[in-house]
Amino acid sequence: MQGGKAVATKDLELIGITRRFGEFVALDGIDLEVGQGEFVAIMGPSGCGKTTLLRIMAGLESTTSGRMLVKGRDLAAVPIHRRPTRLVWQDYALFPHLNVFDNIAFGPRLGPHVPSELRKKVLEMADLVSLEGLLDRRISQLSGGQKQRVALARAIITEPEILLLDEPLSALDAHLRIRMQGELRRLQQALGISFIYVTHNQNEAFSMADRVAVLNKGRVEQVGTPEAIYHHPSSRFVAQFVGMNNLFSGKVATVSEHYTEIASDNGPIRAVTGSKSPRIGETVHVVVQADKIKRATAHTSNENRINAILRGREFAGSHNVYLFDLPNGNEIKIVSEDEPGSPPEKLSGSPSDLYFSVRDAFIIGFQ
Ligand SMILES: Nc1ncnc2c1ncn2[C@@H]1O[C@H](COP(=O)(O)OP(=O)(O)OP(=O)(O)O)[C@@H](O)[C@H]1O
């Protein structure tokens, strides 16, 4: 990157971003790359540093150390109003005394502009986010989804190279949230710019993003496609944070080409031997998704059988979540779509024989 002009293949590069508040380390050496026109979700539990990281990208928060490049350009010396990033806030931060048109036009009006051209552009933006016909309305006369659209239009009219979104759908009801997810994704594709989207909602992250970065205690735990994060979590934290995963732990007993046998407190467990062949005697963790564990029948094979005690059932619309206690005292979940007319569930406390296939059991490598 020294001398000459860098050819940027990345929209954003974060290199060793660290932020301390006094003694407290909120961000601890974050490295993250965002490709051209990529939709990246940043996900993690409360307090892991998502908002701080987004505010740093927006230029609203300083770093203790680290660098940030947008399209190969270091932003250290670029003042906030010249930065090619725009933040869409969780609470929209719209101007309540202005109407929709004036809210959208607010940013461009601060700089040199031709009123007739600005009007054309505002109409274009309103069209893009389906706000036509609402331009004279006051903000207080809008629904949550409409306010969200105004906030988006107000940000994209400034033609950012990267749009930063901080839990933008959290104030909306479930139905509208799902609709807006689709709209946001379409908007991102229409604009062809990168979106960086902070959320603690896994479904939102997985349904919209090209890649997801999972943060924990100010560090990046894993970055990957939703499929990779979901099916192949690379750490115990990600496996437990994401989805309905169950974890089993034990020492590697035997390793063959097809499966690895692990001696666990709940009996032997066989898992796929992955590319990183585990060593005999090493402690490993095996992840099995909740919908891959079934009640064993006389016909299920002996690949993996576990005795468990049913503790409870939760009805979740189209499926049931069952909680079981394992012999070692741990809890596991299984998800099943019970057939209509199936016999009533056995009572809590009754023993059950559970089954899962070797091909649905993955070893997670830990440092
Ligand atoms: N100005 C500040 N001074 C001191 N500590 C701060 C400051 N801002 C953030 N923190 C701390 O840094 C950590 C990360 O905060 P941040 O708001 O980035 O988390 P988050 O992942 O966005 O959380 P949430 O999902 O709850 O919004 C938290 O422990 C928070 O208390």
The ligand as an SDF file (V2000), in Angstrom:
LIG
                    3D

 31 33  0  0  0  0  0  0  0  0999 V2000
  -18.1670    5.5720   26.7310 N   0  0  0  0  0  0  0  0  0  0  0  0
  -17.9640    4.4260   27.3920 C   0  0  0  0  0  0  0  0  0  0  0  0
  -17.3070    4.4000   28.5700 N   0  0  0  0  0  0  0  0  0  0  0  0
  -17.0870    3.2440   29.2210 C   0  0  0  0  0  0  0  0  0  0  0  0
  -17.4660    2.0370   28.7690 N   0  0  0  0  0  0  0  0  0  0  0  0
  -18.1180    1.9900   27.6080 C   0  0  0  0  0  0  0  0  0  0  0  0
  -18.4030    3.1720   26.8470 C   0  0  0  0  0  0  0  0  0  0  0  0
  -19.0580    2.8080   25.7160 N   0  0  0  0  0  0  0  0  0  0  0  0
  -19.1740    1.4610   25.7730 C   0  0  0  0  0  0  0  0  0  0  0  0
  -18.6210    0.9670   26.8900 N   0  0  0  0  0  0  0  0  0  0  0  0
  -18.5370   -0.4350   27.2950 C   0  0  0  0  0  0  0  0  0  0  0  0
  -17.9550   -1.1670   26.2160 O   0  0  0  0  0  0  0  0  0  0  0  0
  -18.6040   -2.4320   26.0800 C   0  0  0  0  0  0  0  0  0  0  0  0
  -19.1370   -2.5770   24.6580 C   0  0  0  0  0  0  0  0  0  0  0  0
  -20.2560   -1.7010   24.5000 O   0  0  0  0  0  0  0  0  0  0  0  0
  -21.1260   -1.7080   23.1690 P   0  0  0  0  0  0  0  0  0  0  0  0
  -22.1980   -0.6820   23.3330 O   0  0  0  0  0  0  0  0  0  0  0  0
  -20.2350   -1.5780   21.9990 O   0  0  0  0  0  0  0  0  0  0  0  0
  -21.7440   -3.1620   23.2170 O   0  0  0  0  0  0  0  0  0  0  0  0
  -22.8410   -3.8340   22.2830 P   0  0  0  0  0  0  0  0  0  0  0  0
  -22.2680   -5.1340   21.8370 O   0  0  0  0  0  0  0  0  0  0  0  0
  -23.2680   -2.8760   21.2250 O   0  0  0  0  0  0  0  0  0  0  0  0
  -24.0150   -4.0750   23.3250 O   0  0  0  0  0  0  0  0  0  0  0  0
  -25.6260   -4.0450   23.1100 P   0  0  0  0  0  0  0  0  0  0  0  0
  -25.9830   -5.2120   22.2560 O   0  0  0  0  0  0  0  0  0  0  0  0
  -26.1310   -4.2150   24.5170 O   0  0  0  0  0  0  0  0  0  0  0  0
  -25.9770   -2.7200   22.5110 O   0  0  0  0  0  0  0  0  0  0  0  0
  -19.6850   -2.4840   27.1550 C   0  0  0  0  0  0  0  0  0  0  0  0
  -19.1920   -3.2150   28.2580 O   0  0  0  0  0  0  0  0  0  0  0  0
  -19.9090   -1.0380   27.5020 C   0  0  0  0  0  0  0  0  0  0  0  0
  -20.3400   -0.9100   28.8460 O   0  0  0  0  0  0  0  0  0  0  0  0
  1  2  1  0
  2  3  1  0
  2  7  2  0
  3  4  2  0
  4  5  1  0
  5  6  2  0
  6  7  1  0
  6 10  1  0
  7  8  1  0
  8  9  2  0
  9 10  1  0
 10 11  1  0
 11 12  1  0
 11 30  1  0
 12 13  1  0
 13 14  1  0
 13 28  1  0
 14 15  1  0
 15 16  1  0
 16 17  2  0
 16 18  1  0
 16 19  1  0
 19 20  1  0
 20 21  2  0
 20 22  1  0
 20 23  1  0
 23 24  1  0
 24 25  2  0
 24 26  1  0
 24 27  1  0
 28 29  1  0
 28 30  1  0
 30 31  1  0
M  END
$$$$
